[in-house]
Amino acid sequence: MSDNHLNILFVSAECLPFCANGGVSDMCYALSKYISKNENHDVRVVLPYYTLIPEEYKSKFKLAGERTVELSWRREYCGIYEFKKDNITYYFIDNKRYFDREKMFGYDDDVERFIFFSKAVLDMFPIVSFFPDIIHTNDWQSSMVCTFLKTLEWQNPKYEKMKTVFNIHNLIYQGKTHFGIVKDLLGIDDKFAYLFDFYGQANITKASLLCTDEIVTVSEGYMDEILNSDKGYGLQNVLQQCKHKLSGITNGIDYEFYNPATDPTIYQMFDETCLEKRVQNKLKVQEELGLEVNPDTPLYCFIGFMAGHKGWDILSKVLEGYIEKGIQFAAIGRVSGEYDEYARLLNEKYPGKVKFSFGYDGHLAKKLYAASDFLFNISSVEPCGLCPLIANKYGSLPIVYYTGGIKDNVSDFKYTNGNGYILKNYDTTSLCDLIDRTLHDYENKEKMKNYIVTGMHQKFDVAECAQKYLDLYEEM
């Protein structure tokens, strides 16, 4: 890594170990951690101060300052809390009206909440005496920092040299809202209204794409998709316009955090030399979740947001049939409203065979990786696909749909050094054929062992990813 000193600020709506909803939290944690290993760089992270942050951390936060944040005609309180962990300083933006809630996302006023957060981030720099060279934003919830920085006049000249990165983790979510909010909340001059205009709506992501200095997707495969297909969700033309500042950097895994040989979270540590120990995780998780305790029953799992585009539009049509045939299924994560009743119904109908756990629990997620035989990750849109790579490390065999970042990271077990079961056609018939294949392979213990070992040997280290980001920062 370079000796050039950089002040780097990661701005995110989520980050392990404080608050997690998906892959964004993993990458914010891992990337900041690895870049901070170079002591020449001052790396900091800023997050919303959610009430749901574990008390073990909140009890150690210190108030760094307070101020009023202006959102057009509004005046909102902002508390800035500070916490140091390892070699990183974390800041937490406090406002009870916006962040004292049961969950992080999914509210009608989400756009207002995260516009406040983005504005507060820029307002806090003089208070904490930290002026970043690079501001690395993640998805629309924090990307308004890029837009505010380019469209508002800051009295402090130190803002003029700041450069921004807009990291796209999933373009499905764009922060779209009614256009009146531009005048009502942003306080940005009317001459910049065109930045947000998206078929009569206001689009936070569109404005951020136009205003940021660099755009990075979380894999090269996903970059190609959003540029050249309907996976751009209406923003293809804007992305083509911004092509000169667009690149793809594939996410990596923090193998210090995700390592079954040293992970105290799981019931029984193991590695590829002692796979016989792994079954203890399965037995304990079955017991914990109220599933029938049986080492020979194939256990399938899902970790993440249960929504149609995450594969549930086809998985929900075939899953019950396989439960009837004798598999077990466990899922953890937020559930989209359309699948909430479905999940609760299966919980009631199949005690001992099915367990949906609502909400994200990082410890339980790791236990599931270590316990399950197979992991579903058949999203129709998959920007990177960290879950299959983590599953590989913990000996769970991923079932994936061949799209986006999956094309960069997963090859089928039928090929040498393959690390997953690949669904080529996104339909229920093809999915059933693939599940049948996994069940057939499950009966061959030697084949399963070989697949597990091959998967555990895969290397997608975040250190390589971090170096690519550092190279980009320095070019900027």
N, C-alpha and C positions, 0 to 999 in steps of 0.2 A: 504494500500500500504506500501511497505517496506521503512525503513529508510536509506537503503544503497544508497549512492549518485551515480548517473549515469549521464554521459554526453551522450545524445541521439540525433542523427542527422537523420532526415527524408530526403531522397533524392527522388525527384519526378519530373516528367515532367509537373505535374498539381496539383493545390491545391486551393480550395476555400479560400478567395473570389477573388483571383488574376487572376486565369486562370483555366477554367474548360472545360472538354470534356466528362466526364462520372463519373462512380463510384469511380475511383482512386482519383479524386479531393475531393469528399465527405469524403473518409476514411482518406486521408492524413490530411485534416483539423480537422476532429473529433477526430482521434486518438491522434494527437499531442496535441490538446487542452485538452483532458481529462488526459493524462499523465502529462502534465505540471501543473495540479492542485496540484500535490504533489510538494511542493517547494523544496524538497530535490533533485529533478532531474532538470538538465539544459537541456531543450528541445529546439532544433533549427530545422529549415527547410530550405532546399536549393532548388531553382527552376531556370529554365532559365529566363532571363530577356527578355520576349517577348514584342514586341512593343504594342501588343493588351491588355496588362495589363491596367486597367482603370487609367486614369490620377489622380484621387483622391488619389491613392496609390503612383504612380510613383513620384508625386510632393513632396512626403515626404521621398523618398529614399535618403540615404547618401552614398557617395562613401567611402568604407572601405579600398580599396586598388586596385592595378593593378599589373599584371604580364604577362609574356609570357608563354603560354602553348605549350609544345612540343608534336607534334603528328608525330612520326617517323621523317621525314625530314622537316615537316612543323613547322612554328612558328606562333602561333595565339595569337592575343591580347585577354586578359581576364580582364574585369572590375568586381569588386566584390562590390555589393551594399548591404546595410543593412537597415532593417526596423523592428521596434519593435511594436508588437501588442499584447495586453493582456499580457500574461506571456511568450511569445515566441519571439525569435529572428529569423527573416527570412533573408536569403541571396539570392541574385539574380545574376546569372552569365551572364555577358553582353558580347556579340559579335554580332555586327550588321550584319555581313555576314550570320550568322547562325540563328539569332532570330528576325531580323527585317523583318517579313513576315506577310501576311494577316491571316494565320492560324497557329496552333501549329504543326500539323502533316500533312502527306500526300505528302511529297516531295521526289524526287528521291534520294536526299542526306541525308535522315533522319538518316541513320546509322552513317554517318560522323558527323552530327550535334550532336548526342547524345553521340558518343564516345568522342567528344570534351568536352561536358558537364560533363561526368563522370570523365574524367581526370582532368578537372578544379576544380571539387569538392575536390579531394584529394590534389591538389596543393594549395588550398586556406587556409588550416588549419594553417600553420605558420603565414599567413598574418593576420588572424582574431584572432589568439591566442586561438583557440578552437580545442581540440583533443578529438573526441568522443570515448566513450567506445563501443557504439553500433551504427552501421550505418544501417539504415533500408531503403532498396531500394525497388522500386515499378515498376514491369514490366521491359521489356528489356531496355527501354529508360534510366534507371538509374542503371541497374544491372551491367554494366561494371565496376562500382566502386569495386564490389566484386572481379572481375577478375584482375584488375590492382593492387589491394591491395596484391594479392597472387603472382603475377608474376613479378612485378617490384621491384627493390631494392630501398628502400627509405632511405635517409641519416639519417633522424630523427628516433631514436629508439622508439619514442612514437607511431609510426605506427604499431609496432610489436604486440601490445596487442589488437588492434582494432578487434572487432567481427562484422560480417555482417549477416543481414537477407535479404533474397530475397523473397519478397512478390509477389506471382503470382496472378494477377487479371484476366487475360485472356490469355491462352496459344496459342490462335490462332495467336497472334502477337508475333513473336520470334526474329525479327531483323536479318533476313536472307539476305545475300548479296554474291557477288562473292568473292572467296577465296583470290584474290589478295589484298583485302583491309587489310588483317591481316598484311602483310608486309608494305603496303603503309601508313597505318594510326596508327597502334597500338604501334609500337616501342617495341614490346614484342619479346623476344628471340625465335628463330626458334624451340627450344625444346618444346615450349608450343603450337605450331601450332595445335597439335592433339586435344586440348581442343575445338577448333572451328569447326573441320571437321565434316560436316553433308552432306553426300552423294554428296561430291564434292563442296559444298557451305561452306561459313562461317556462323555459327549460334551463335549470341551473347548470346541467352538464354541458349544454351547447355553449353557454357563455364562458364556462371554465376552459373548454377546449380552445376557444378563440383567444383567451387571455393568458393562458399559461405559457411558460417558456419551452417546456418539454412535456410530451405525453408518452407514457410508458404503459403498455399492456403487460399482463403477467405471463404471457407466452407468445412466441412468434406465430404459432398456429392461430391463436385467437386474434392477433393483430390482422392477419390476412382475412379472417372471417368478417370482422367488423368493417373492414375496408371494402370488401367485394361481395357481400351477400346481405340478406335481410337480417343477419345477426347484428347489423349495425343499428337496428331498431329506429330507422328514420334519420340517423345521423351520418349515413355514408357520405353524403356530399360534403358535410362539414369536415369529416375526417380526411376526405380526399384533399380538401382545401388546406388542411393542417399536416399533410403527409410529410412535409419537410422536417417536422419536429416530432414525428411519431416513430417509436421503436418498440420492440418486444424483448423483454428479459424474463426468462422462465423462473418462476419461484423456486426456492429450495427449502429443504427441511433442516431444522436445527436438531442435529443428531445428539446433542448433549441433552436436549429436552425430551426428544422422542427416541429413547433407547431402552428396549425391554431388558437389557442386561444390567441396567443401573437405575431403572425407574422405580422409585419407592411407592408410586401410586398404585401399581398393579399388585395383584395378590401374590404372584410368584415370578420372580425375575428369571430370565432364560436368554439363551442365544442359540445360534444354529448348531452348536456342538452338544446341546442338551435339550433338544426339542421335547423330550418326554416330560419335562417339567411344565411345558406350556398348558397341558390339559388341566392343571390345577386352577388356572385362571378361568377356564370354561366352567368347571364345576362350581367354583365360588360365585361367579357371576350369575349362573343359573339359579343358585340359591338366593342371592341378593335380589334378583328380579322376580322371584316367585315362579320361575320356570321349572319344569320337571328336571331333576338332576340326573343327567344321563350323558356320559362322555361320547356315546355312539350316535346321538341325535345330531344331525347337521344344524348348526346355528348360523343363520343369516342375520346381518345387521344393516342399519342405515344410520349415518351420523350427519346431521346438518338440517337445513330448512326443508320441511316437508311441503313442497309446492309442486304444481303441475310440471313446470319446466325442469324440476329436479328429478324427473323420471316418474313422479307419482301419477301422471296422467295415463301411463300404461301399466306401471307396477300395481296400482290399486285394482286393476281389472283381472290380474292373474294370481295375486298373492294368496288370497283365501283358498284357492284350489290346492296350492302346495302345502298350506298349513293343514288342510284336510288329509293330505298324503303323508304328513308326519314330520315336516320340518319345524324348527322353532325360528321365531323372528323377534328381534329386539331393535327398537329405534329410539333415538334421542335427538331432541332439537325443537325449535319453534315449529308450529304447525299452521299452515295457511288455513284460513277460515273454511274453505271448501272441503278440506280433508279432516277437519276436527271431529266431526260426527263419525266419520268412517273409522278413524283411529280409536275413538272411545268405544265404538261398537265392537271392534275386534278385540279390544282389551277385555270386554265383558263376555264375549262369546267364546273366547279360547283361553281361559285361565290355564296357566301351566305351559302354554304354547306361544303366547304372544305377550309382549310388553312394550307399549309406547310410553316413553318418559317425556313429558312436555316441558320445554325449556332447556337451556344448555347447561350442562354440568361437565366441566373439563375433566374431572377425575373419572367420572363414569364413562366418558368417551374413551379415555385411555384403556380403561378396563375392558370395554367392548372390543377395541382393536386387538387386545391381547387374548380375548376369549373366543371371538367369533371365528368360524371357518371361512365365511365369505362375507364380503361387504358390497352392497349395491351403491354404485355411483354412476347412474345411467342418465345424468342430466342431458337434456337436449341442447343446452348451452353450457359449456364448461370452459371458462377462461383459462384455468390452469389445471386444477385437479390435484390438490394437496392430499385429500383424504385417501385416494388409492396409494399414494406414495408412502404415507404414514402406515397404512394397512400392510403394505409390503414389509416394512421394517418389523412389525409386530406379528407377522405370520398369518395374517388374514388375507385371503385371496380376493382381489378386487374384480368386480363385474362392472364393466364400463361401456359407455357409448362412445363411438369413435368420432370425436368432434373436438374442435378448439385445442386446448393445451394437452388433452389426452393424446392427440396425434404426436406430440413432442415427447411424451413421457411414458407411454404404455404400449407394449407390443403383446401379441397373443401368446399364450403358453405353448401353442403348437409350433412356435418358432424357437430356435436356440436362444436362450437367455430371455425368453418371454416373461412378462410379469403381470399378466392379467387375462381375464376372459373378455373378449371384445365383441360388443353388439354392433354389427355393421348396419342393420336396418332398424329404424326406430318404429317398431310395431309389436303388438302383443304376440304374434306367431313366432317372430324371431326371438323375442325375449323368452318365451317358453322353451324353445329349442335350446337356448343357451343355459337356462336353469337346469334343464334335463341333462345337459352335458356336465354341469357341475356335480349333479347328484350321481351320475355314472362314475365320474372321477373320484368322488368321495369314497366309493367302495374300494378303490385301489390305494391302500395306505402308502405304498412305496412311491407311487406317482405324486400323491399329495405332499409327501415329505420333500421330494425333489422340487416341486413347485414352490413350497414355502421357503426352502433354502435359497433358491434362485431369486425369489423376491426380496429376501432379507439382505442379499448381496448387492442390491441396486444402490447406486449412489447419486443422490440429488442434493448435494450439500449446499446449504445457504451461503457458505463462505464464497463460493464461486459467483453466486448471484450478487452478493454484497460488493465484490470487487468490480463487477460490471456497473453497478450503480455509482460507485465511487469514481470510476473512470468518467461516467457521464457528468457527475457533479463538477469534476475538475475541468472538463471541456466547456461547461457552461460558464 
